[in-house]
Amino acid sequence: MTRRSRAELYLFFITFIWGSTFVTTKYLLEGVSPFLYIAIRFGLAAVLLAVIFRKEMSGLSVGAVKKGGVLGGFLALGFILQTIGLQYTSASKSAFITGMLVVFTPICQLLIERRPPRKGNVIGVILVTVGLYFLTSPEGSEFNIGDALTLVCAFLFALYIVYLDMFGKEYEPAQLTLMQFVVAALLGAGGALAFEDVVFTPSQEFMLAILYLAIFATVIAIYVQTRFQKDTTPTRSAVIFSLEPVFAAGFAFLLLDERLGLLGMLGGGLIVGGLLASELSPE
Protein backbone atom coordinates (compact mmCIF):
# COMPACT_ATOMS: atom_id res chain seq x y z
CA MET A 1 0.00 0.00 0.00
CA THR A 2 1.37 3.40 -0.97
CA ARG A 3 1.70 6.27 1.49
CA ARG A 4 -1.13 8.16 -0.24
CA SER A 5 -3.45 5.13 -0.21
CA ARG A 6 -2.80 4.53 3.47
CA ALA A 7 -3.45 8.18 4.31
CA GLU A 8 -6.71 8.21 2.35
CA LEU A 9 -7.86 5.02 4.06
CA TYR A 10 -7.34 6.69 7.45
CA LEU A 11 -9.25 9.77 6.25
CA PHE A 12 -12.08 7.50 5.13
CA PHE A 13 -12.30 5.96 8.61
CA ILE A 14 -12.44 9.32 10.39
CA THR A 15 -15.11 10.49 7.94
CA PHE A 16 -17.17 7.50 9.09
CA ILE A 17 -16.69 8.66 12.70
CA TRP A 18 -17.73 12.21 11.82
CA GLY A 19 -20.83 10.84 10.13
CA SER A 20 -21.89 9.37 13.48
CA THR A 21 -21.67 12.75 15.25
CA PHE A 22 -24.79 14.24 13.65
CA VAL A 23 -27.23 12.35 15.89
CA THR A 24 -24.96 12.75 18.93
CA THR A 25 -24.55 16.51 18.56
CA LYS A 26 -28.27 16.97 17.91
CA TYR A 27 -28.94 15.25 21.24
CA LEU A 28 -26.29 17.23 23.15
CA LEU A 29 -27.53 20.63 22.00
CA GLU A 30 -30.78 19.99 23.84
CA GLY A 31 -28.86 20.30 27.09
CA VAL A 32 -26.03 22.74 26.37
CA SER A 33 -25.68 26.07 24.57
CA PRO A 34 -23.60 26.06 21.34
CA PHE A 35 -20.52 28.03 22.45
CA LEU A 36 -20.28 26.13 25.73
CA TYR A 37 -20.63 22.84 23.84
CA ILE A 38 -17.59 23.74 21.71
CA ALA A 39 -15.62 24.82 24.80
CA ILE A 40 -16.35 21.56 26.65
CA ARG A 41 -15.74 19.30 23.65
CA PHE A 42 -12.40 20.83 22.67
CA GLY A 43 -11.33 21.49 26.27
CA LEU A 44 -11.71 17.80 27.11
CA ALA A 45 -9.95 16.89 23.88
CA ALA A 46 -7.01 19.17 24.73
CA VAL A 47 -6.54 17.58 28.16
CA LEU A 48 -6.77 14.03 26.77
CA LEU A 49 -4.35 14.72 23.94
CA ALA A 50 -1.83 16.42 26.24
CA VAL A 51 -1.84 13.36 28.52
CA ILE A 52 -1.59 10.81 25.69
CA PHE A 53 1.20 12.67 23.85
CA ARG A 54 2.95 14.24 26.85
CA LYS A 55 6.40 13.23 25.53
CA GLU A 56 5.78 14.98 22.20
CA MET A 57 4.74 18.14 24.06
CA SER A 58 8.09 18.55 25.83
CA GLY A 59 9.60 20.41 22.90
CA LEU A 60 6.59 22.50 21.90
CA SER A 61 7.89 24.95 19.31
CA VAL A 62 6.85 28.55 18.72
CA GLY A 63 6.04 27.70 15.11
CA ALA A 64 3.71 24.88 16.13
CA VAL A 65 1.94 27.21 18.56
CA LYS A 66 1.42 29.87 15.88
CA LYS A 67 0.45 27.56 13.03
CA GLY A 68 -1.68 25.37 15.28
CA GLY A 69 -3.40 28.50 16.52
CA VAL A 70 -4.28 29.52 12.96
CA LEU A 71 -5.69 26.07 12.24
CA GLY A 72 -7.62 26.12 15.51
CA GLY A 73 -9.13 29.46 14.56
CA PHE A 74 -10.41 28.13 11.23
CA LEU A 75 -11.70 24.96 12.89
CA ALA A 76 -13.46 26.68 15.80
CA LEU A 77 -15.03 29.48 13.77
CA GLY A 78 -16.30 26.93 11.26
CA PHE A 79 -17.99 24.90 14.00
CA ILE A 80 -19.38 28.03 15.67
CA LEU A 81 -20.90 29.42 12.47
CA GLN A 82 -22.35 26.05 11.51
CA THR A 83 -24.00 25.65 14.92
CA ILE A 84 -25.45 29.17 14.99
CA GLY A 85 -26.58 28.87 11.38
CA LEU A 86 -28.66 25.80 12.26
CA GLN A 87 -30.87 28.04 14.38
CA TYR A 88 -32.01 29.91 11.26
CA THR A 89 -31.99 27.30 8.49
CA SER A 90 -33.03 23.70 8.02
CA ALA A 91 -30.74 20.77 8.70
CA SER A 92 -30.92 19.66 5.06
CA LYS A 93 -29.85 23.06 3.74
CA SER A 94 -27.09 23.24 6.36
CA ALA A 95 -25.77 19.82 5.31
CA PHE A 96 -25.74 20.74 1.63
CA ILE A 97 -24.09 24.15 2.16
CA THR A 98 -21.44 22.71 4.51
CA GLY A 99 -20.72 20.07 1.88
CA MET A 100 -19.80 22.89 -0.49
CA LEU A 101 -16.33 22.75 1.06
CA VAL A 102 -15.66 20.19 -1.68
CA VAL A 103 -16.05 23.06 -4.18
CA PHE A 104 -14.15 25.67 -2.17
CA THR A 105 -11.16 23.44 -1.39
CA PRO A 106 -9.72 23.10 -4.93
CA ILE A 107 -10.26 26.85 -5.44
CA CYS A 108 -8.38 27.64 -2.21
CA GLN A 109 -5.69 25.11 -3.12
CA LEU A 110 -5.17 26.80 -6.48
CA LEU A 111 -5.07 30.33 -5.02
CA ILE A 112 -2.95 29.57 -1.94
CA GLU A 113 -0.70 26.68 -2.98
CA ARG A 114 -0.77 27.27 -6.76
CA ARG A 115 -1.65 23.59 -7.21
CA PRO A 116 -4.44 22.98 -9.75
CA PRO A 117 -6.51 19.82 -9.25
CA ARG A 118 -6.26 16.96 -11.74
CA LYS A 119 -9.02 16.23 -14.25
CA GLY A 120 -10.23 13.23 -12.24
CA ASN A 121 -10.41 15.39 -9.10
CA VAL A 122 -12.52 17.97 -10.94
CA ILE A 123 -14.90 15.27 -12.18
CA GLY A 124 -15.11 13.94 -8.62
CA VAL A 125 -15.94 17.41 -7.26
CA ILE A 126 -18.74 17.86 -9.82
CA LEU A 127 -20.27 14.45 -9.07
CA VAL A 128 -20.03 15.02 -5.32
CA THR A 129 -21.67 18.47 -5.55
CA VAL A 130 -24.65 17.09 -7.50
CA GLY A 131 -24.78 14.11 -5.14
CA LEU A 132 -24.85 16.35 -2.08
CA TYR A 133 -27.77 18.28 -3.56
CA PHE A 134 -29.79 15.11 -4.14
CA LEU A 135 -28.79 13.55 -0.81
CA THR A 136 -29.83 16.52 1.31
CA SER A 137 -32.72 17.70 -0.92
CA PRO A 138 -32.51 21.32 0.22
CA GLU A 139 -35.78 23.17 0.41
CA GLY A 140 -36.40 25.85 -2.16
CA SER A 141 -36.64 28.62 0.41
CA GLU A 142 -34.97 32.00 0.23
CA PHE A 143 -31.31 32.45 1.13
CA ASN A 144 -31.24 33.62 4.77
CA ILE A 145 -28.74 34.58 7.47
CA GLY A 146 -28.37 30.95 8.57
CA ASP A 147 -27.49 29.92 5.03
CA ALA A 148 -24.94 32.75 4.81
CA LEU A 149 -23.27 31.73 8.08
CA THR A 150 -23.10 28.10 6.96
CA LEU A 151 -21.60 29.11 3.61
CA VAL A 152 -18.84 30.99 5.44
CA CYS A 153 -18.40 27.86 7.59
CA ALA A 154 -17.82 25.74 4.48
CA PHE A 155 -15.25 28.24 3.22
CA LEU A 156 -13.43 28.20 6.57
CA PHE A 157 -13.32 24.39 6.54
CA ALA A 158 -11.85 24.53 3.02
CA LEU A 159 -9.17 26.97 4.22
CA TYR A 160 -8.51 24.65 7.15
CA ILE A 161 -7.94 21.69 4.81
CA VAL A 162 -5.54 23.65 2.58
CA TYR A 163 -3.51 25.21 5.41
CA LEU A 164 -3.35 21.86 7.20
CA ASP A 165 -1.78 20.48 4.02
CA MET A 166 0.89 23.17 4.29
CA PHE A 167 1.52 23.25 8.05
CA GLY A 168 1.24 19.49 8.59
CA LYS A 169 4.46 18.96 6.67
CA GLU A 170 6.44 21.30 8.94
CA TYR A 171 5.55 20.46 12.53
CA GLU A 172 4.88 17.61 14.95
CA PRO A 173 1.24 16.46 14.42
CA ALA A 174 0.46 16.14 18.14
CA GLN A 175 1.67 19.68 18.83
CA LEU A 176 -0.36 21.14 15.96
CA THR A 177 -3.43 19.20 17.09
CA LEU A 178 -3.12 20.32 20.71
CA MET A 179 -2.95 23.98 19.72
CA GLN A 180 -6.04 23.55 17.54
CA PHE A 181 -7.96 22.17 20.50
CA VAL A 182 -6.73 24.87 22.91
CA VAL A 183 -7.69 27.71 20.57
CA ALA A 184 -11.08 26.15 19.80
CA ALA A 185 -11.81 25.68 23.52
CA LEU A 186 -10.81 29.26 24.33
CA LEU A 187 -12.91 30.71 21.52
CA GLY A 188 -15.87 28.60 22.62
CA ALA A 189 -15.51 29.71 26.24
CA GLY A 190 -15.10 33.36 25.22
CA GLY A 191 -18.16 33.17 23.00
CA ALA A 192 -20.21 31.58 25.78
CA LEU A 193 -19.32 34.39 28.18
CA ALA A 194 -19.81 37.18 25.67
CA PHE A 195 -22.72 36.16 23.47
CA GLU A 196 -25.04 33.59 24.99
CA ASP A 197 -27.20 32.78 27.98
CA VAL A 198 -25.32 29.70 29.08
CA VAL A 199 -27.33 26.48 29.24
CA PHE A 200 -25.84 23.35 30.82
CA THR A 201 -27.96 20.45 32.08
CA PRO A 202 -25.63 17.43 32.27
CA SER A 203 -26.75 13.85 32.77
CA GLN A 204 -25.06 10.46 32.58
CA GLU A 205 -26.11 10.11 28.94
CA PHE A 206 -24.83 13.62 28.24
CA MET A 207 -21.40 12.83 29.69
CA LEU A 208 -21.11 9.60 27.70
CA ALA A 209 -22.05 11.43 24.51
CA ILE A 210 -19.60 14.31 25.07
CA LEU A 211 -16.82 11.83 25.91
CA TYR A 212 -17.51 9.96 22.68
CA LEU A 213 -17.23 13.19 20.71
CA ALA A 214 -14.13 14.35 22.58
CA ILE A 215 -12.27 11.04 22.27
CA PHE A 216 -13.28 9.61 18.91
CA ALA A 217 -14.57 12.55 16.82
CA THR A 218 -12.04 15.08 18.15
CA VAL A 219 -8.83 13.61 19.62
CA ILE A 220 -8.56 10.58 17.33
CA ALA A 221 -10.17 12.02 14.20
CA ILE A 222 -8.46 15.41 14.12
CA TYR A 223 -5.08 13.99 15.14
CA VAL A 224 -5.35 11.41 12.33
CA GLN A 225 -6.32 14.17 9.88
CA THR A 226 -3.40 16.33 11.03
CA ARG A 227 -1.01 13.37 10.85
CA PHE A 228 -1.99 11.89 7.50
CA GLN A 229 -3.69 14.49 5.31
CA LYS A 230 -0.31 15.83 4.21
CA ASP A 231 0.30 12.54 2.37
CA THR A 232 -2.50 13.28 -0.11
CA THR A 233 -3.89 16.48 -1.65
CA PRO A 234 -6.47 18.91 -0.21
CA THR A 235 -8.89 18.27 -3.08
CA ARG A 236 -8.75 14.48 -2.71
CA SER A 237 -9.22 14.91 1.06
CA ALA A 238 -12.29 17.10 0.51
CA VAL A 239 -13.83 14.50 -1.82
CA ILE A 240 -13.32 11.81 0.85
CA PHE A 241 -14.86 14.07 3.50
CA SER A 242 -17.92 14.48 1.26
CA LEU A 243 -18.91 10.96 2.36
CA GLU A 244 -19.79 12.38 5.79
CA PRO A 245 -23.44 13.20 4.90
CA VAL A 246 -23.79 9.70 3.40
CA PHE A 247 -22.66 8.13 6.68
CA ALA A 248 -24.75 10.63 8.65
CA ALA A 249 -27.83 9.61 6.66
CA GLY A 250 -27.10 5.97 7.46
CA PHE A 251 -26.85 6.64 11.19
CA ALA A 252 -30.01 8.76 11.07
CA PHE A 253 -31.83 5.86 9.40
CA LEU A 254 -30.62 3.35 12.00
CA LEU A 255 -31.13 5.50 15.09
CA LEU A 256 -33.88 7.96 14.12
CA ASP A 257 -35.66 5.97 11.39
CA GLU A 258 -35.12 8.82 8.90
CA ARG A 259 -35.61 7.76 5.29
CA LEU A 260 -33.43 8.83 2.39
CA GLY A 261 -35.89 8.31 -0.45
CA LEU A 262 -35.03 7.73 -4.09
CA LEU A 263 -33.24 11.05 -4.61
CA GLY A 264 -31.24 10.52 -1.42
CA MET A 265 -30.04 7.11 -2.59
CA LEU A 266 -29.19 8.60 -6.00
CA GLY A 267 -27.22 11.34 -4.25
CA GLY A 268 -25.32 8.84 -2.13
CA GLY A 269 -24.46 6.88 -5.26
CA LEU A 270 -23.16 10.00 -7.02
CA ILE A 271 -20.99 10.87 -4.02
CA VAL A 272 -19.47 7.40 -4.03
CA GLY A 273 -18.97 7.72 -7.80
CA GLY A 274 -17.25 11.08 -7.31
CA LEU A 275 -14.99 9.53 -4.68
CA LEU A 276 -14.02 6.74 -7.06
CA ALA A 277 -13.38 9.19 -9.93
CA SER A 278 -11.06 11.20 -7.70
CA GLU A 279 -9.35 8.15 -6.21
CA LEU A 280 -8.68 6.53 -9.60
CA SER A 281 -7.11 9.71 -10.96
CA PRO A 282 -3.30 9.97 -11.02
CA GLU A 283 -1.31 12.07 -8.52
N, C-alpha and C positions, 0 to 999 in steps of 0.2 A: 504493500500500500504506500502510495506517495505521501509526502508531507501535506500537500494540498488536500488530497482525498481524506486523510486522517482528520485534518482540521475541519473540513466541511461535515464530516460525520459527527464530530463533537458539536458543531453548531446546530446540526439537525436535532440532536438529543436535547439541547437546551431550549430549542424552539418548542419541542414537545412539552417541556416543563412549563414554559411561559404560557402555552395554550391552556394549561390546567389552572392558571391563576385567575382567569376571568370569573368563574363561579366563586372562587375563594374571596377575591377582592370585593365582589358584589355583596357577599355576606358580611365582610368586615366593615364596610362603609355604613352599615346599619347601626353600628355601635361606636364609631369613631369618626371625627371630622377629618377631611381630606389632608390638610397640612400635617396634623398630628399623626395620621396614619403613615405618611412618608417619613416623618421624624423617627417614629418607633421602628418601622421596618428597616430603615437604613442604619439607625443607631445600633440595633441588635446585630445587624450584619457586620458593622464595623468592629464591634467587640469580639464577635466570633472569629472573624478573619484575623484580627490582631493576635488572638490566642493561638490559632492554628498555625499561622506563619510567623510566629514571634522571632524565629531566627533570621528570616528574611528582612524583618523590620529594623534590625540592629544597625544597618548602614543606610537608613532612609536618606536619599539624596534630595537636594534642593530642587533639582530638575523634576524628579518624580512628584514632589509636592506640588510644583507649579502646573505641570502637565496633567497630573491626576486631578487637580483642582478644576482645570478647564473642562475635562471630561465629566467630572461630577456636576459641574454647572449645567452642561447640556442635558445630562441624564435627569437631574432633579427637575429642571424647568420643564422638560418634556413631560414627565410624570405629573407635575403640578397642573400644567395647562390641560392635559388630557382629562384629569380628574374633575377640574372645574368645568371644563367644556361639557362633560356629561350631564351637568345640571341644567343645561339649556338645549341640548340636542338629544336625539334618540341614540340608543346603543348601536343600532345598525349603521347609522350615518357616521358615528364616531369610529366604528371599526373600519369602515371603508376609507375614511379620510386619513386615519392613522396609517393604514396600509399604503397610502400614497408615498411613504418613505422609499418604496421600491422605485418610484419615479424620480424623487429628489436625489437619491444617493448617486446614481451615475452622473447627474448634472453637477453635484458638488464635487465628485471625484475628478471630473474634467476640469472644473474651474480652480480647484485647490491643488490637486496633485498633477494636473496636466496629463491624466491617463484616460484616454477614451475607452469606453467599453467595447468588447468584441461584438461581432454581428450576432452570434448566438446569445450573448447576454442581452442585447437589445430586443431580440425576439422573445426571450424569456420575460423581460420587463413588460412588454406589450401583452403577452398572454396572461401574466399575473394580474396586471391592472384590470383587464376585462373580467378575469376570474373573480377578483375581489368585489367588483361591482355586482356580479351575479350572486356571489356567495352571501353578501350582506344585504342585497336588495334595498338600497337606501330609498327612503321615502322621497317623493318629489316635492318636498316643502322648500320654502325660501331659505336662502343662505343666511344664517343668523350668527350671533356672537359666539355661541358654542361651537359652531362649525369653524369659525375663524380661529378660535383658540386651538382647536384640534389640528387644523391645518398647520399652524405654527409649530405645534407639537411634533408633527410628522417631519417638518423641516429640521427641527432640532435633533431628532433621532437620526436623521440622515447625516447631519454634521457630526454627530457623535460617532457614527460608524466610520466616516472618512478620517476624522482626527485620531480615532483609535488605531486605524491602520497605520498612521504615521508615528504616533507616540509609542505604540506597542512594540515597535522594533528597537526602541532606544532604552527602555527602562525595565526594571524588574516587574513582572506582572502583578505580584502580590502587593507591591508598594503602590503601583498605579491604582489597583482595585481599592485598596484601603482609603486612599485619598478621595476617590469617587464617593465612597460610602460616607465618609466624614462630611464632605461638602454637602451631599444630599440631605444628610440628617440635620445639619445646621440650617440649611435653607428651609427645610420642613418645619423645624422648631421656630425659626424666626417668623415664618409665614403664619404659624398657628398663633403666636403671640400678637402679631400685628394686624391680622386680617380676619380672623374667624372667632366665633363663639365656640370655644373648645368643647367637644363632646367626647366622652370616654366612658364606656360602660362595659368593662371587661367581664369575661366569663371563662370557664374552662375551655369551651369550644373556641372562643375568641383567641385564647392564648395558643392553643394548638394550631389554629389557622395562621396566626401571625408568625409562629415559629417555622411552620412549613414554608411560608413565603420568604422569611429571612434566611433560612438555611439553603433550601433548594433553588428557589427562584431568584435569590439575590447573591448569597455568598458563592454557591457552586456555579450558577449560571453565568453571572457577570465575570467571575474569575476565569472561567473557561473561555468566555468570549474574549476577554483581555489577553489571555494566554495564547489562543490559537487563531484568532481572526487575522492576524498579521501574515499567516501562511496562505491566505487566499486573497481575493480582491474585495473591495467594498461592495461592488455591484453584485457579485456572486453571493456574498453574505446576505445582502438585502433580499435577494430572490429566495434564499433559504428561509429567512425570517418571515417571508410572506406566507409560509405554511402555518403560522401561528393562528390566524382565524379559522383555518381548517380544523386544527386540533381543538380550538376553543369550541367550535360548533359540535364536535364529537363529544366533548365533555358535557356541554349543555344538553345534548340529547340524552346522554346516559344518566345525568344527575338531575336535570330539570325537565326532561321529556320535551325539549324544544325540537321542532321538526325543521329540517332544511328545505324540503320541497324540491321540485324538479330543477328550478333555476339554481338553488343552492348546491345541489349535487353537480350540476354543470359547471358552476363556478369553481368548486373544489377540484374537479377534473382539469380545468384550464390551469389552475395554479400548479397542480402536479406536473402538467405538461410544460408549463413555463420553467419549472425547476429542472426538468429533464433537458430542455433545450439549452438552458444555461450551463448545466453540468456537463453536457456532452460537447460543449464548445471548447476550443483549444485555449491555452493560457492567454 
